[in-house]
Amino acid sequence: MAQQPWQAQVYAALRSARVTIMGYVPDAGHTHLIEAAHADPDMRAVVLTTEEEGIALAAGAWLGGQRAALLMQSSGVGNCINMLSLPVNCRMPFLTLVTMRGEWAEFNPWQVPMGTATPGVLTAAGVHVRRADQPDDVAEIVAASAALAFDSTVPVAVLLSQRLIGAKAFVK
Amino acid sequence: MRHDGTLRRRAVVAALLREPGDLLVVTGLGAPSYDAAAAGERPMNFYLWGAMGGAAMVGLGLALAQPSRRVLVLTGDGGMLMGMGSLATIAAAEAPNLAIAVLDNARYGETGSQRSHTGLTTDLAAVAAGCGWFATATARDMTEVERLHARLRCEALFAVIRIAADEEPRHLPPRDGAYLTDRFRQAIGVVRN
């Protein structure tokens, strides 16, 4: 039997971790997860206008006894910094999957500064950072990161590398 | 836009939170947190002391996680302006058990009472309506505030309450976020997750 593509495995890992609310700012690299979340009657998908909304959304979900995750692109990490004081200060879990830009065959130079700064900025803000580069590893890294976030109640970001996602093609 | 707020904020919040029952309350940083604490400190109040702009979205996450309970977000005009995009997010998410009340003094009270956009050109109730909130209201006297007491507990209502810019004595609630989180979850019966 053919192996599921890693994107489907990641969604299954989030469901196994009992994530029921998924906030997202759309990104091409998250297409599968976003579509799967909307199609799943047991998942609440929430489209956000800016990434920090997803941190507050996750905090509210935790207060109410549910688990949320945030999907965003590395450019959105910069929008999140002050809001990260919420899970850090309140000893809440936080799980985000970050599709990386600006690091692998990037065409758009405007993506490079925030892509380069992403791991350092997250670490400085108190977030545990994990990184997935290989398709075979992604689901396991997401599962382990979800366990770390929700069982040890800490903020965790999983960076999905641009090589893994595939660099965006700007030519038609 | 000339701001016409005359209401006393403590009287407004005391009226809104009278007989709170099991109402879940999320407050934005600064005076809204002090007002809610002055009206009656309770575990089902979750006070933000930072994370400016996040109160409404904390309310949405809570409302989605607890669909059978009522959630009320109390925040100031500065906090709501900072999280203005969340008005679009919340309208699109259609949470019938969430209401927001903005205590609008047209000032950034915590930082020296500088004028905010609601005292200049912005009408937050109109912004909410434009984002797709079906029910919006603006209260300018205590009779209208009293009407909000019921509406905020049964409608997906966005209400602006024009309060005076006068500062009240600080009434500080607990500010340890982990403590506030744990006691809130215990109070509503979240055992583990």
HADDOCK unambig.tbl for C-alpha pairs under 7 A between the chains (distance, minus, plus):
assign (segid A and resid 46 and name CA) (segid B and resid 93 and name CA) 6.33 0.50 0.50
assign (segid A and resid 47 and name CA) (segid B and resid 89 and name CA) 6.55 0.50 0.50
assign (segid A and resid 48 and name CA) (segid B and resid 89 and name CA) 5.48 0.50 0.50
assign (segid A and resid 49 and name CA) (segid B and resid 85 and name CA) 5.65 0.50 0.50
assign (segid A and resid 49 and name CA) (segid B and resid 86 and name CA) 6.82 0.50 0.50
assign (segid A and resid 49 and name CA) (segid B and resid 89 and name CA) 6.40 0.50 0.50
assign (segid A and resid 53 and name CA) (segid B and resid 54 and name CA) 6.66 0.50 0.50
assign (segid A and resid 53 and name CA) (segid B and resid 57 and name CA) 5.99 0.50 0.50
assign (segid A and resid 53 and name CA) (segid B and resid 86 and name CA) 6.80 0.50 0.50
assign (segid A and resid 56 and name CA) (segid B and resid 54 and name CA) 5.50 0.50 0.50
assign (segid A and resid 56 and name CA) (segid B and resid 57 and name CA) 5.25 0.50 0.50
assign (segid A and resid 56 and name CA) (segid B and resid 58 and name CA) 4.73 0.50 0.50
assign (segid A and resid 57 and name CA) (segid B and resid 57 and name CA) 5.02 0.50 0.50
assign (segid A and resid 57 and name CA) (segid B and resid 58 and name CA) 5.01 0.50 0.50
assign (segid A and resid 57 and name CA) (segid B and resid 60 and name CA) 6.26 0.50 0.50
assign (segid A and resid 57 and name CA) (segid B and resid 61 and name CA) 4.33 0.50 0.50
assign (segid A and resid 58 and name CA) (segid B and resid 61 and name CA) 6.09 0.50 0.50
assign (segid A and resid 59 and name CA) (segid B and resid 58 and name CA) 5.93 0.50 0.50
assign (segid A and resid 59 and name CA) (segid B and resid 61 and name CA) 6.88 0.50 0.50
assign (segid A and resid 60 and name CA) (segid B and resid 58 and name CA) 4.12 0.50 0.50
assign (segid A and resid 60 and name CA) (segid B and resid 59 and name CA) 5.95 0.50 0.50
assign (segid A and resid 60 and name CA) (segid B and resid 60 and name CA) 6.74 0.50 0.50
assign (segid A and resid 60 and name CA) (segid B and resid 61 and name CA) 4.09 0.50 0.50
assign (segid A and resid 60 and name CA) (segid B and resid 62 and name CA) 4.21 0.50 0.50
assign (segid A and resid 61 and name CA) (segid B and resid 61 and name CA) 4.30 0.50 0.50
assign (segid A and resid 61 and name CA) (segid B and resid 62 and name CA) 4.83 0.50 0.50
assign (segid A and resid 61 and name CA) (segid B and resid 65 and name CA) 5.25 0.50 0.50
assign (segid A and resid 63 and name CA) (segid B and resid 62 and name CA) 6.28 0.50 0.50
assign (segid A and resid 63 and name CA) (segid B and resid 181 and name CA) 6.46 0.50 0.50
assign (segid A and resid 63 and name CA) (segid B and resid 184 and name CA) 6.82 0.50 0.50
assign (segid A and resid 63 and name CA) (segid B and resid 185 and name CA) 5.68 0.50 0.50
assign (segid A and resid 64 and name CA) (segid B and resid 62 and name CA) 5.02 0.50 0.50
assign (segid A and resid 64 and name CA) (segid B and resid 65 and name CA) 5.07 0.50 0.50
assign (segid A and resid 64 and name CA) (segid B and resid 66 and name CA) 5.70 0.50 0.50
assign (segid A and resid 64 and name CA) (segid B and resid 185 and name CA) 6.77 0.50 0.50
assign (segid A and resid 65 and name CA) (segid B and resid 65 and name CA) 6.53 0.50 0.50
assign (segid A and resid 65 and name CA) (segid B and resid 190 and name CA) 5.47 0.50 0.50
assign (segid A and resid 65 and name CA) (segid B and resid 193 and name CA) 6.04 0.50 0.50
assign (segid A and resid 66 and name CA) (segid B and resid 65 and name CA) 5.65 0.50 0.50
assign (segid A and resid 66 and name CA) (segid B and resid 193 and name CA) 6.64 0.50 0.50
assign (segid A and resid 82 and name CA) (segid B and resid 51 and name CA) 6.21 0.50 0.50
assign (segid A and resid 83 and name CA) (segid B and resid 51 and name CA) 4.89 0.50 0.50
assign (segid A and resid 85 and name CA) (segid B and resid 51 and name CA) 6.50 0.50 0.50
assign (segid A and resid 86 and name CA) (segid B and resid 51 and name CA) 6.06 0.50 0.50
assign (segid A and resid 89 and name CA) (segid B and resid 177 and name CA) 5.41 0.50 0.50
assign (segid A and resid 89 and name CA) (segid B and resid 178 and name CA) 6.52 0.50 0.50
assign (segid A and resid 90 and name CA) (segid B and resid 177 and name CA) 3.95 0.50 0.50
assign (segid A and resid 90 and name CA) (segid B and resid 178 and name CA) 4.00 0.50 0.50
assign (segid A and resid 90 and name CA) (segid B and resid 181 and name CA) 6.18 0.50 0.50
assign (segid A and resid 91 and name CA) (segid B and resid 178 and name CA) 5.22 0.50 0.50
